[in-house]
Amino acid sequence: MAGMTSSARPLLNRRLAEFGTTIFAEMSALALSTGAINLGQGFPDTDGPEEVREAAVRALRDGRGNQYPPGPGVPELRAAIAAHQRRYYGLSYDPDTEVLVTAGATEAIAASLLALVEPGDEVIALEPYYDSYAACIAMAGGRRVPVTLRAHEDEGRFRLDLDELRDAVTDRTRLLLINTPHNPTGTVLTREELAAIAELAVERDLLVVTDEVYEHLVFDEAEHVPLATFPGMRERTVTISSSGKTFSFTGWKVGWVTAAAELVTAVRSAKQYLTYVSAGPFQFAIAEALGLPDSYFDGLRTDLRRKRDLLSDGLRAAGFKVYQPKGTYFITTGITPFGEKDAYAFCRALPQRCGVVAIPNSVFYDDVDAGRGQVRFAFCKKDDVLQEAAVRLRGLAS
């Protein structure tokens, strides 16, 4: 290795040169160093159901999954995933050929894009988007094409412009990368919007990868409808979800893919050279979690809706413009009422100003100016934490 750092040739390849430390790592480190309340990174501050945790302990003690599990995932979990898709959405998948277990949804997205995108292919993604999307498209050699969800001030929400989406499709478009419920805006695409996306995908013969990790975190009148349920979509859609958001065990990193057999085979071909396998004992626990009664999922939504309202009220009282989310556990806010225009600078200073950490939405846009005045807060925290954060944030107005 001697002399390597003196070479004029950069060590990091050009595809990844624009990507540094993730904003989540940066802001979580800032929370630790300042002792601020971390409403930035999206992880709960309480564990999920005790019976699910005990299922993992039981699997460990019984020696289930302590060695390499099967590459596609343990049969019990694959069967549970297929049963979940049938139970909630009426989608039928063969657990042996149409379900793949991954190291969280992030690996599922990476493996899907690496498997399905050729260098030079265009991938359309809804902007603002989770930062791994851009990195995974780059690693696959694709070209990302953002279609921006626009903030509608009068409605207090973000909306997809279907004409803009249609206009973005060219002869080089290979794939649509759709996220609903949407992080960071909290938008849940409507049945009508999804039907239009499905029609476009069929008309232009496009593949679709859908990130549905917040599928059970929808509020008010919103409903989550998988894109794979629309005519002509099952055979062209890779549906991705995970256990972390639904069961509050984000550290277990158990995700999955459901799709037609040929698509799962393609994704597995890439996935096997990433982690190969992971989370053996936890797979057995999540298999049990997916079979929990409807009361669990209903209670999760009710609890998170209450937390959303608690933090939303606090943010409004502090002077933020609040875009009320219909899903996920994030609230996007506008900071222009404070005379602020740079979300990144605002978030860097926020821990010192009032002891709270948030995420600047500008990092989720190709054009940082589009999200320069937006900041995201996570509400998947204990009530007393949210209440204290609201009290601290009210100091911004003074």
C-alpha positions as CSV (number, residue, x, y, z in Angstrom):
1,M,0.0,0.0,0.0
2,A,3.0,2.3,0.3
3,G,2.8,5.3,-1.9
4,M,-0.9,4.7,-2.9
5,T,-2.2,7.9,-1.2
6,S,0.3,10.0,-3.1
7,S,-1.1,8.8,-6.5
8,A,-3.0,11.4,-8.5
9,R,-5.6,8.8,-9.2
10,P,-8.6,9.0,-6.7
11,L,-9.2,6.0,-4.6
12,L,-13.0,6.1,-4.8
13,N,-14.5,5.3,-8.2
14,R,-16.3,8.0,-10.1
15,R,-19.8,6.4,-9.6
16,L,-19.6,6.9,-5.8
17,A,-17.5,10.1,-5.7
18,E,-20.5,12.3,-4.9
19,F,-21.5,10.2,-1.9
20,G,-19.8,10.8,1.5
21,T,-20.9,9.9,5.0
22,T,-24.7,9.5,5.1
23,I,-26.6,12.4,6.7
24,F,-28.1,9.9,9.2
25,A,-24.6,9.0,10.5
26,E,-23.6,12.6,10.6
27,M,-26.7,13.9,12.5
28,S,-26.8,10.9,14.9
29,A,-23.1,11.6,15.8
30,L,-24.1,15.2,16.4
31,A,-26.8,14.1,18.7
32,L,-24.4,11.9,20.7
33,S,-21.7,14.6,20.9
34,T,-24.2,17.3,22.1
35,G,-26.6,15.2,24.1
36,A,-29.5,16.5,22.0
37,I,-32.8,14.7,21.4
38,N,-32.4,12.7,18.2
39,L,-35.5,13.2,16.0
40,G,-33.3,12.7,13.0
41,Q,-32.7,9.1,12.3
42,G,-35.8,6.9,12.0
43,F,-35.6,4.4,14.8
44,P,-37.9,3.9,17.7
45,D,-36.6,4.3,21.3
46,T,-38.6,1.3,22.5
47,D,-38.4,-2.3,21.4
48,G,-41.2,-4.1,19.6
49,P,-43.5,-6.9,20.9
50,E,-42.2,-9.0,23.8
51,E,-43.4,-12.2,22.2
52,V,-41.4,-11.5,19.1
53,R,-38.2,-10.8,21.1
54,E,-38.8,-14.0,23.0
55,A,-39.2,-15.9,19.7
56,A,-35.7,-14.7,18.8
57,V,-34.3,-15.8,22.1
58,R,-36.0,-19.2,21.7
59,A,-34.5,-19.6,18.2
60,L,-31.0,-18.8,19.6
61,R,-31.4,-21.3,22.4
62,D,-32.8,-24.0,20.1
63,G,-29.9,-23.6,17.7
64,R,-32.2,-22.4,14.9
65,G,-30.3,-20.1,12.5
66,N,-27.1,-19.9,14.5
67,Q,-25.3,-21.2,11.4
68,Y,-25.8,-20.1,7.8
69,P,-29.6,-20.2,7.0
70,P,-30.7,-21.0,3.4
71,G,-29.7,-18.4,0.9
72,P,-33.3,-17.4,0.0
73,G,-34.3,-17.2,3.7
74,V,-35.6,-19.8,6.2
75,P,-38.7,-21.6,4.8
76,E,-40.8,-20.5,7.8
77,L,-40.2,-16.8,7.1
78,R,-40.7,-17.2,3.4
79,A,-44.0,-18.9,4.0
80,A,-45.0,-16.2,6.5
81,I,-44.2,-13.4,4.0
82,A,-46.3,-15.1,1.4
83,A,-49.2,-15.5,3.9
84,H,-48.9,-11.8,4.8
85,Q,-49.2,-10.7,1.2
86,R,-52.2,-12.9,0.7
87,R,-53.8,-11.9,4.0
88,Y,-53.6,-8.1,3.5
89,Y,-53.5,-7.6,-0.3
90,G,-54.8,-10.8,-1.9
91,L,-51.5,-11.4,-3.6
92,S,-50.4,-15.0,-4.1
93,Y,-46.6,-15.8,-4.1
94,D,-44.9,-19.1,-4.1
95,P,-42.7,-19.1,-1.0
96,D,-40.1,-21.3,-2.7
97,T,-39.6,-19.3,-5.9
98,E,-41.2,-15.9,-5.5
99,V,-40.0,-14.7,-2.0
100,L,-36.4,-13.7,-1.1
101,V,-35.2,-12.7,2.4
102,T,-32.7,-9.9,2.5
103,A,-30.5,-7.9,5.0
104,G,-33.2,-5.3,5.4
105,A,-34.9,-3.3,2.7
106,T,-31.7,-1.4,1.8
107,E,-30.0,-4.6,0.6
108,A,-33.2,-5.5,-1.3
109,I,-33.1,-2.2,-3.1
110,A,-29.4,-2.5,-3.9
111,A,-29.7,-6.1,-5.1
112,S,-32.8,-5.3,-7.2
113,L,-31.1,-2.4,-9.0
114,L,-27.8,-4.2,-9.4
115,A,-29.7,-7.1,-11.0
116,L,-32.1,-5.2,-13.2
117,V,-30.3,-2.1,-14.4
118,E,-27.7,-2.0,-17.1
119,P,-25.1,0.8,-17.3
120,G,-26.7,3.8,-19.0
121,D,-30.3,2.8,-18.2
122,E,-32.5,5.5,-16.8
123,V,-34.2,4.9,-13.4
124,I,-37.0,7.3,-12.4
125,A,-37.3,7.9,-8.7
126,L,-39.8,10.0,-6.7
127,E,-37.9,13.0,-5.3
128,P,-37.1,13.7,-2.4
129,Y,-35.8,10.2,-2.0
130,Y,-34.0,8.1,0.6
131,D,-30.3,8.6,0.1
132,S,-29.5,5.0,-0.6
133,Y,-31.5,5.2,-3.8
134,A,-29.1,7.5,-5.5
135,A,-26.1,5.5,-4.4
136,C,-27.6,2.1,-5.5
137,I,-28.5,3.5,-8.9
138,A,-25.0,4.8,-9.3
139,M,-23.5,1.5,-8.3
140,A,-25.6,-0.2,-10.9
141,G,-24.3,2.2,-13.5
142,G,-27.7,3.7,-14.1
143,R,-28.8,7.3,-14.5
144,R,-31.2,8.6,-12.0
145,V,-34.1,10.8,-13.2
146,P,-36.0,12.5,-10.4
147,V,-39.7,13.3,-10.6
148,T,-40.4,15.7,-7.7
149,L,-43.3,15.5,-5.3
150,R,-44.3,19.1,-5.0
151,A,-45.3,20.8,-1.8
152,H,-48.8,22.3,-2.0
153,E,-48.9,25.0,0.7
154,D,-52.7,25.3,0.6
155,E,-53.2,21.6,1.2
156,G,-50.3,21.2,3.6
157,R,-49.1,18.1,1.7
158,F,-46.9,16.9,-1.2
159,R,-48.4,15.6,-4.5
160,L,-47.1,13.7,-7.5
161,D,-47.6,15.3,-10.9
162,L,-48.5,12.4,-13.1
163,D,-47.9,14.5,-16.3
164,E,-44.4,15.2,-15.1
165,L,-43.9,11.5,-14.5
166,R,-45.1,10.5,-17.9
167,D,-42.9,13.2,-19.6
168,A,-39.8,11.8,-17.7
169,V,-40.1,8.4,-19.4
170,T,-37.8,8.1,-22.5
171,D,-36.6,5.2,-24.7
172,R,-33.8,4.8,-22.2
173,T,-36.0,4.4,-19.2
174,R,-35.6,0.9,-17.7
175,L,-37.3,1.1,-14.3
176,L,-39.5,3.1,-12.0
177,L,-38.4,3.2,-8.3
178,I,-41.5,4.0,-6.3
179,N,-41.7,4.6,-2.6
180,T,-45.1,4.7,-0.8
181,P,-45.8,5.4,2.0
182,H,-43.1,8.0,1.1
183,N,-40.1,8.9,3.1
184,P,-39.4,11.8,3.9
185,T,-42.7,13.5,2.9
186,G,-45.2,11.2,4.5
187,T,-47.2,11.1,1.3
188,V,-49.3,8.0,0.6
189,L,-50.0,7.6,-3.1
190,T,-53.7,7.2,-3.8
191,R,-55.3,4.3,-5.6
192,E,-55.9,6.7,-8.6
193,E,-52.2,7.7,-8.7
194,L,-51.0,4.2,-8.5
195,A,-53.4,3.1,-11.3
196,A,-51.9,5.8,-13.5
197,I,-48.4,4.6,-12.7
198,A,-49.4,1.0,-13.5
199,E,-50.9,2.0,-16.8
200,L,-47.7,3.9,-17.7
201,A,-45.5,0.9,-16.7
202,V,-47.5,-1.5,-18.8
203,E,-47.7,0.9,-21.8
204,R,-44.0,1.6,-21.8
205,D,-43.0,-1.9,-20.7
206,L,-41.1,-0.7,-17.6
207,L,-40.0,-2.7,-14.6
208,V,-41.0,-1.3,-11.2
209,V,-39.3,-1.6,-7.8
210,T,-41.6,-0.5,-5.0
211,D,-40.3,0.3,-1.5
212,E,-43.2,-0.4,0.8
213,V,-41.5,-0.6,4.2
214,Y,-44.0,1.7,5.8
215,E,-47.0,-0.3,4.5
216,H,-48.6,-0.7,7.9
217,L,-47.9,2.9,9.0
218,V,-50.8,4.8,7.3
219,F,-53.1,7.2,9.0
220,D,-56.5,8.9,8.7
221,E,-58.3,8.1,5.4
222,A,-55.1,6.9,3.6
223,E,-54.7,3.3,2.5
224,H,-51.7,1.4,1.3
225,V,-52.3,-0.4,-2.0
226,P,-49.4,-2.4,-3.4
227,L,-48.6,-1.6,-7.0
228,A,-48.4,-5.3,-7.8
229,T,-52.2,-5.6,-7.3
230,F,-52.9,-3.5,-10.4
231,P,-53.5,-5.2,-13.8
232,G,-50.4,-6.2,-15.6
233,M,-48.1,-5.3,-12.6
234,R,-47.5,-8.5,-10.8
235,E,-45.1,-9.8,-13.5
236,R,-43.1,-6.6,-13.7
237,T,-43.0,-5.4,-10.1
238,V,-40.4,-6.2,-7.4
239,T,-42.1,-5.4,-4.1
240,I,-39.8,-4.7,-1.1
241,S,-40.7,-4.5,2.6
242,S,-39.0,-5.2,5.9
243,S,-39.7,-5.9,9.6
244,G,-37.9,-3.0,11.1
245,K,-40.5,-0.3,10.8
246,T,-43.5,-2.6,11.4
247,F,-42.2,-4.4,14.5
248,S,-39.7,-1.8,15.9
249,F,-36.6,-4.1,15.6
250,T,-34.6,-2.0,13.2
251,G,-31.3,-3.5,14.3
252,W,-32.3,-7.0,13.2
253,K,-32.2,-6.0,9.5
254,V,-34.7,-8.5,8.1
255,G,-36.2,-7.5,4.8
256,W,-37.7,-9.2,1.8
257,V,-38.6,-9.2,-1.9
258,T,-41.7,-10.6,-3.4
259,A,-42.0,-10.9,-7.2
260,A,-42.5,-13.2,-10.1
261,A,-40.1,-16.1,-10.1
262,E,-37.8,-14.8,-12.9
263,L,-37.5,-11.4,-11.1
264,V,-36.7,-13.0,-7.8
265,T,-34.1,-15.2,-9.5
266,A,-32.5,-12.1,-10.9
267,V,-32.4,-10.3,-7.6
268,R,-31.1,-13.3,-5.8
269,S,-28.2,-13.6,-8.3
270,A,-27.0,-10.2,-7.1
271,K,-28.0,-10.6,-3.4
272,Q,-26.0,-13.7,-2.9
273,Y,-22.8,-11.8,-3.6
274,L,-23.7,-9.0,-1.1
275,T,-24.4,-10.5,2.3
276,Y,-25.2,-14.0,1.1
277,V,-27.3,-14.6,4.3
278,S,-27.9,-12.8,7.6
279,A,-30.0,-12.6,10.7
280,G,-30.7,-16.3,11.0
281,P,-32.4,-16.5,14.4
282,F,-34.2,-13.3,13.8
283,Q,-35.8,-14.7,10.7
284,F,-37.7,-17.3,12.8
285,A,-38.9,-14.5,15.1
286,I,-40.1,-12.3,12.2
287,A,-42.0,-15.4,10.8
288,E,-44.0,-15.4,14.0
289,A,-44.4,-11.6,14.1
290,L,-46.0,-11.6,10.6
291,G,-48.7,-13.8,12.0
292,L,-49.7,-11.4,14.8
293,P,-53.4,-10.6,15.0
294,D,-54.9,-7.5,13.3
295,S,-55.1,-5.9,16.7
296,Y,-51.3,-5.5,16.8
297,F,-51.2,-3.6,13.4
298,D,-54.2,-1.5,14.3
299,G,-52.7,-0.6,17.6
300,L,-49.4,0.3,16.0
301,R,-51.2,2.8,13.6
302,T,-53.3,4.2,16.5
303,D,-50.2,4.8,18.6
304,L,-48.2,6.4,15.8
305,R,-51.0,8.6,14.7
306,R,-51.3,10.0,18.3
307,K,-47.5,10.6,18.3
308,R,-47.7,12.3,14.9
309,D,-50.4,14.6,16.2
310,L,-48.4,15.3,19.4
311,L,-45.3,16.3,17.6
312,S,-47.2,18.1,14.8
313,D,-48.9,20.3,17.3
314,G,-45.6,21.0,19.0
315,L,-43.9,22.0,15.8
316,R,-46.8,24.3,14.8
317,A,-46.6,25.9,18.2
318,A,-42.9,26.4,17.7
319,G,-43.5,28.2,14.4
320,F,-42.8,25.6,11.8
321,K,-44.8,25.1,8.6
322,V,-46.1,21.5,9.0
323,Y,-46.9,19.2,6.1
324,Q,-49.1,16.7,7.9
325,P,-48.0,13.1,6.9
326,K,-50.5,10.4,5.9
327,G,-47.9,7.7,6.5
328,T,-44.4,6.7,7.7
329,Y,-43.2,8.2,11.0
330,F,-41.7,11.4,9.7
331,I,-43.0,15.0,9.5
332,T,-41.6,17.4,6.9
333,T,-41.6,21.0,8.0
334,G,-40.8,24.4,6.4
335,I,-38.3,26.6,8.2
336,T,-39.0,29.9,6.2
337,P,-41.3,31.2,9.0
338,F,-38.0,31.6,11.1
339,G,-36.4,33.6,8.2
340,E,-34.2,30.5,7.5
341,K,-33.5,29.3,4.0
342,D,-30.7,26.7,4.4
343,A,-32.0,23.5,5.9
344,Y,-28.5,21.9,6.3
345,A,-27.1,24.9,8.2
346,F,-30.3,25.1,10.2
347,C,-30.0,21.4,11.3
348,R,-26.3,21.7,12.0
349,A,-27.0,24.6,14.4
350,L,-30.2,23.2,15.9
351,P,-28.6,21.0,18.6
352,Q,-26.7,24.1,20.0
353,R,-29.7,26.3,19.7
354,C,-32.3,24.1,21.4
355,G,-31.0,20.6,21.9
356,V,-32.8,18.8,19.1
357,V,-31.5,17.0,16.0
358,A,-33.4,16.8,12.7
359,I,-32.6,16.0,9.1
360,P,-32.3,18.5,6.3
361,N,-34.5,17.4,3.4
362,S,-32.1,19.1,0.9
363,V,-29.9,16.0,1.0
364,F,-32.8,14.0,-0.5
365,Y,-33.0,16.1,-3.7
366,D,-30.8,16.2,-6.8
367,D,-31.5,19.9,-6.9
368,V,-30.7,20.9,-3.3
369,D,-32.6,24.2,-3.8
370,A,-35.8,22.3,-4.1
371,G,-35.6,21.2,-0.5
372,R,-33.5,23.9,0.9
373,G,-36.2,25.2,3.3
374,Q,-37.4,21.7,4.5
375,V,-36.5,19.8,7.6
376,R,-37.6,16.3,8.6
377,F,-38.5,15.2,12.2
378,A,-39.1,11.6,13.3
379,F,-42.0,11.0,15.7
380,C,-41.4,7.3,16.5
381,K,-40.3,8.2,20.1
382,K,-41.7,8.1,23.6
383,D,-44.3,10.7,24.4
384,D,-42.2,12.4,27.0
385,V,-39.3,12.7,24.5
386,L,-41.6,14.3,21.9
387,Q,-43.1,16.6,24.5
388,E,-39.6,17.7,25.7
389,A,-38.5,18.2,22.1
390,A,-41.6,20.4,21.5
391,V,-40.7,22.5,24.5
392,R,-37.2,23.0,23.4
393,L,-38.1,23.9,19.9
394,R,-40.4,26.7,21.1
395,G,-37.2,28.5,22.1
396,L,-36.6,29.1,18.4
397,A,-39.2,31.8,18.3
398,S,-37.6,33.8,21.1
